Every structure is written in structure tokens, then in C-alpha cells.
Amino acid sequence: MKRDGTKVITGKVRASYVNIFEPKAINGEGEPKYSMSIIIPKSETKMIKLIEEAIERAKQEGKAKFGGKIPANLKTPLRDGDLDREDDPAYADSYFINLTSKTAPGIVDQNKIKLTDSTAIYSGCYVRVSLNMYAFNTNGNKGIAAGLNNVQKWADGEFLGGRASAEDDFDELETDDDDLI
């Protein structure tokens, strides 16, 4: 884990709402973007502190976009899963950040080998991400957003959203030669 200005390289986080191999428009509207959400356990206090410091830095760097001062009710990307996703057990005792990018993120495995298989990173697996906080002021909405730079797969995990793997759903079949006709 490390921070350089508004850029943060996270430690182990959980991927959710993964859309990093093909850009998609939200609800079919607007410009297509790459996106994902990361779930950060509240126990990861060092990582959360780095993210909060990057948000503060982005606020300072974005003062010009906010008319020279930081608004009191500024929207920030670090959200509390216990409040904003209280009905979803995957977000319990965690924070989360929604990340987006207009350009494709770099995606690698544990050995830094490029991943092109769109099933390799999915909602529920564990990753590290490189993200960048930045200020925005669009149509009267002011805040700090999180840009998605790169993703590194850390480990497999249980699928989120109730999805099971084919290996978990089925037993091995014993077949007779007659079953093959």
C-alpha cells in the first residue's frame, strides 16, 4: 500500500460490480466507461487513512474548480457500506469506493502478467487497485471522484450476488456408454 499525492495503490480489497474489460454506459446513457467498486474492510485502518489523505489532497488541488474554496457538503468517494448498502452483507463492516475510467485499465495477475480473460476478475475476487482521486464540478455537482488506473488480481473469492461456479453446482457425472448415444 502506498500513496503519492492523489494516487493510491491499495492493499487487498474485494472487487464488486466489475466492468473492467469492456466499457459500458450506465443505464445505457452517457459515455461508456470502465468501472468497478472495491470493498475495504473497516479494519484496514492504514489503507483507509491513505485513501482519506488522497481525498484531502484532491480537495486542495481542486479548489479552483470549486470557486477558490472547498464546499462544506462536498461529495467524496469513500462510502460506508453499513449505511449506504445496509441490505448487502458483502458490504457489512466495510467502506467502498466506486471507480471509473474512460480508458481501459491495465489488468494483471499476481506475477504481473497481463490478463485478457474477462472471467479472471469478477465480483467477489480479491484485487489490488491503483486509483486516483480528482475534483469535479459538473452541472452544479461538486465533489471528489475516484479514477480507476490499474487492477492486479490477488486471489479468488466467493462470487457476490448469489452466483455459484459450475464446479460448485454440479457433481461429477458417471455415464454409461448407452448415455452417449
MOLINCOR-V46849 format. One record per pair of residues at least 12 apart in sequence whose ideal C-beta (glycine too) atoms are under 8 Angstrom apart, sorted by sequence separation. I is the first residue (numbers start at 1). J is the second residue. D is the distance in Angstrom with one decimal. If there is no record, write none. Layout:
BEGIN
i=I j=J d=D
i=I j=J d=D
END
This chain:
BEGIN
i=22 j=34 d=7.9
i=81 j=93 d=7.4
i=82 j=94 d=7.7
i=84 j=96 d=7.6
i=133 j=145 d=7.4
i=21 j=34 d=8.0
i=81 j=94 d=4.3
i=107 j=120 d=7.7
i=133 j=146 d=5.8
i=134 j=147 d=6.0
i=20 j=34 d=5.2
i=81 j=95 d=6.2
i=107 j=121 d=6.5
i=132 j=146 d=7.2
i=133 j=147 d=7.6
i=19 j=34 d=6.4
i=20 j=35 d=7.4
i=59 j=74 d=6.8
i=80 j=95 d=6.0
i=81 j=96 d=5.3
i=131 j=146 d=5.1
i=132 j=147 d=4.4
i=19 j=35 d=4.8
i=20 j=36 d=5.5
i=79 j=95 d=6.5
i=131 j=147 d=6.3
i=19 j=36 d=6.3
i=78 j=95 d=5.5
i=79 j=96 d=5.6
i=131 j=148 d=6.2
i=132 j=149 d=5.9
i=17 j=35 d=6.9
i=18 j=36 d=4.8
i=79 j=97 d=7.1
i=131 j=149 d=6.1
i=17 j=36 d=6.0
i=78 j=97 d=5.8
i=79 j=98 d=7.9
i=129 j=148 d=6.9
i=130 j=149 d=3.9
i=16 j=36 d=7.0
i=17 j=37 d=4.6
i=77 j=97 d=4.9
i=129 j=149 d=7.4
i=130 j=150 d=4.2
i=15 j=36 d=5.8
i=16 j=37 d=4.3
i=55 j=76 d=5.4
i=77 j=98 d=6.5
i=129 j=150 d=6.9
i=130 j=151 d=7.8
i=15 j=37 d=7.6
i=16 j=38 d=7.2
i=55 j=77 d=7.1
i=129 j=151 d=5.4
i=15 j=38 d=6.5
i=16 j=39 d=5.7
i=55 j=78 d=6.5
i=128 j=151 d=7.6
i=129 j=152 d=7.5
i=14 j=38 d=6.9
i=15 j=39 d=7.9
i=127 j=151 d=5.4
i=128 j=152 d=4.6
i=13 j=38 d=4.3
i=14 j=39 d=4.1
i=127 j=152 d=6.2
i=13 j=39 d=6.2
i=52 j=78 d=6.8
i=127 j=153 d=5.7
i=128 j=154 d=5.8
i=13 j=40 d=5.2
i=51 j=78 d=5.7
i=126 j=153 d=7.7
i=127 j=154 d=5.4
i=10 j=38 d=6.8
i=125 j=153 d=6.5
i=126 j=154 d=4.1
i=125 j=154 d=7.6
i=126 j=155 d=4.5
i=10 j=40 d=7.3
i=48 j=78 d=7.4
i=99 j=129 d=6.8
i=121 j=151 d=6.3
i=125 j=155 d=6.8
i=126 j=156 d=7.6
i=125 j=156 d=5.4
i=126 j=157 d=5.3
i=99 j=131 d=5.6
i=121 j=153 d=5.5
i=125 j=157 d=4.9
i=11 j=44 d=6.5
i=120 j=153 d=6.2
i=124 j=157 d=4.6
i=13 j=47 d=7.8
i=90 j=124 d=7.9
i=97 j=131 d=7.2
i=124 j=158 d=5.2
i=11 j=46 d=7.9
i=124 j=159 d=4.4
i=11 j=47 d=5.2
i=123 j=159 d=6.6
i=124 j=160 d=4.3
i=10 j=47 d=5.9
i=122 j=159 d=6.6
i=123 j=160 d=4.2
i=124 j=161 d=7.9
i=115 j=153 d=6.6
i=123 j=161 d=6.2
i=124 j=163 d=7.9
i=112 j=152 d=7.4
i=123 j=163 d=7.9
i=10 j=51 d=7.8
i=8 j=50 d=5.3
i=39 j=81 d=6.8
i=108 j=150 d=7.4
i=110 j=152 d=7.2
i=8 j=51 d=5.6
i=105 j=148 d=5.1
i=106 j=149 d=7.5
i=107 j=150 d=7.2
i=108 j=151 d=7.5
i=109 j=152 d=7.3
i=110 j=153 d=6.4
i=105 j=149 d=6.2
i=106 j=150 d=4.1
i=107 j=151 d=4.9
i=108 j=152 d=5.2
i=109 j=153 d=5.1
i=110 j=154 d=6.9
i=1 j=46 d=6.5
i=100 j=145 d=7.4
i=105 j=150 d=5.2
i=106 j=151 d=7.3
i=107 j=152 d=7.8
i=108 j=153 d=7.3
i=1 j=47 d=5.4
i=8 j=54 d=4.9
i=51 j=97 d=7.2
i=100 j=146 d=7.7
i=101 j=147 d=5.7
i=105 j=151 d=5.4
i=107 j=153 d=7.8
i=3 j=50 d=4.3
i=7 j=54 d=6.9
i=48 j=95 d=6.3
i=99 j=146 d=4.9
i=100 j=147 d=6.8
i=101 j=148 d=4.2
i=2 j=50 d=7.3
i=3 j=51 d=8.0
i=6 j=54 d=5.0
i=98 j=146 d=6.9
i=99 j=147 d=6.7
i=100 j=148 d=6.0
i=101 j=149 d=7.3
i=1 j=50 d=6.0
i=5 j=54 d=7.3
i=97 j=146 d=5.0
i=99 j=148 d=3.8
i=3 j=53 d=5.9
i=43 j=93 d=7.7
i=3 j=54 d=5.5
i=6 j=57 d=5.0
i=39 j=90 d=6.4
i=42 j=93 d=5.3
i=5 j=57 d=5.7
i=6 j=58 d=4.7
i=39 j=91 d=6.1
i=41 j=93 d=6.6
i=42 j=94 d=6.0
i=41 j=94 d=5.3
i=42 j=95 d=6.4
i=40 j=94 d=5.9
i=6 j=61 d=6.7
i=39 j=94 d=4.9
i=40 j=95 d=4.8
i=39 j=95 d=7.7
i=40 j=96 d=6.8
i=77 j=133 d=7.1
i=39 j=96 d=5.0
i=40 j=97 d=7.3
i=38 j=96 d=6.4
i=37 j=96 d=5.4
i=38 j=97 d=5.4
i=37 j=97 d=6.8
i=37 j=98 d=5.0
i=38 j=99 d=6.7
i=36 j=98 d=7.9
i=37 j=99 d=7.1
i=35 j=98 d=6.9
i=36 j=99 d=5.6
i=35 j=99 d=6.4
i=35 j=100 d=4.6
i=34 j=100 d=6.8
i=35 j=101 d=7.5
i=75 j=141 d=7.1
i=77 j=143 d=7.9
i=33 j=100 d=4.7
i=34 j=101 d=4.7
i=75 j=142 d=7.0
i=76 j=143 d=6.4
i=77 j=144 d=6.1
i=33 j=101 d=6.3
i=34 j=102 d=7.7
i=74 j=142 d=6.0
i=75 j=143 d=3.1
i=76 j=144 d=5.0
i=77 j=145 d=5.8
i=33 j=102 d=5.8
i=34 j=103 d=7.4
i=66 j=135 d=6.9
i=74 j=143 d=5.4
i=75 j=144 d=7.0
i=77 j=146 d=4.2
i=34 j=104 d=5.9
i=65 j=135 d=4.9
i=74 j=144 d=6.7
i=90 j=160 d=5.2
i=31 j=102 d=6.8
i=34 j=105 d=5.8
i=65 j=136 d=7.0
i=66 j=137 d=6.2
i=71 j=142 d=5.5
i=62 j=134 d=7.1
i=65 j=137 d=4.4
i=61 j=134 d=8.0
i=62 j=135 d=2.2
i=16 j=90 d=6.8
i=61 j=135 d=6.5
i=62 j=136 d=7.8
i=58 j=133 d=3.9
i=62 j=137 d=7.9
i=14 j=90 d=7.3
i=57 j=133 d=7.0
i=58 j=134 d=5.6
i=59 j=135 d=6.8
i=66 j=142 d=5.6
i=58 j=135 d=5.5
i=65 j=142 d=7.5
i=54 j=132 d=7.9
i=55 j=133 d=5.3
i=23 j=102 d=7.6
i=54 j=133 d=4.5
i=16 j=96 d=7.2
i=17 j=98 d=7.7
i=23 j=104 d=7.6
i=51 j=133 d=7.9
i=62 j=144 d=7.1
i=21 j=104 d=7.9
i=20 j=104 d=7.7
i=20 j=105 d=5.5
i=59 j=144 d=6.2
i=21 j=107 d=7.5
i=58 j=144 d=4.8
i=20 j=107 d=6.2
i=38 j=127 d=7.3
i=55 j=144 d=5.3
i=38 j=129 d=5.9
i=36 j=129 d=7.8
i=21 j=116 d=8.0
i=22 j=118 d=7.5
i=21 j=118 d=4.1
i=20 j=121 d=6.4
i=18 j=121 d=5.8
i=18 j=122 d=5.6
i=18 j=123 d=5.2
i=15 j=121 d=6.1
i=17 j=123 d=6.2
i=15 j=122 d=7.0
i=16 j=123 d=4.9
i=15 j=123 d=6.0
i=16 j=124 d=7.5
i=15 j=124 d=7.0
i=14 j=124 d=6.9
i=15 j=125 d=5.4
i=14 j=125 d=7.5
i=15 j=126 d=7.2
i=14 j=126 d=5.8
i=15 j=127 d=5.0
i=36 j=148 d=6.5
i=13 j=126 d=7.0
i=14 j=127 d=7.7
i=35 j=148 d=6.9
i=12 j=126 d=5.3
i=13 j=127 d=6.2
i=34 j=148 d=6.1
i=12 j=127 d=7.8
i=13 j=128 d=7.1
i=36 j=151 d=7.4
i=12 j=128 d=6.6
i=13 j=129 d=6.7
i=11 j=128 d=6.6
i=10 j=128 d=5.4
i=9 j=128 d=6.6
i=10 j=129 d=5.2
i=9 j=129 d=7.6
i=10 j=130 d=7.9
i=9 j=130 d=5.2
i=10 j=131 d=7.1
i=8 j=130 d=7.5
i=7 j=130 d=6.8
i=8 j=131 d=5.5
i=7 j=131 d=7.2
i=8 j=132 d=7.7
i=7 j=132 d=4.9
i=8 j=133 d=7.5
i=6 j=132 d=5.5
i=7 j=133 d=7.9
i=6 j=133 d=4.4
i=6 j=134 d=6.5
i=20 j=148 d=7.3
i=20 j=151 d=6.0
i=15 j=151 d=7.8
i=7 j=149 d=7.3
i=12 j=154 d=5.2
i=12 j=155 d=7.8
i=14 j=157 d=6.4
i=16 j=160 d=5.6
i=14 j=160 d=7.9
END
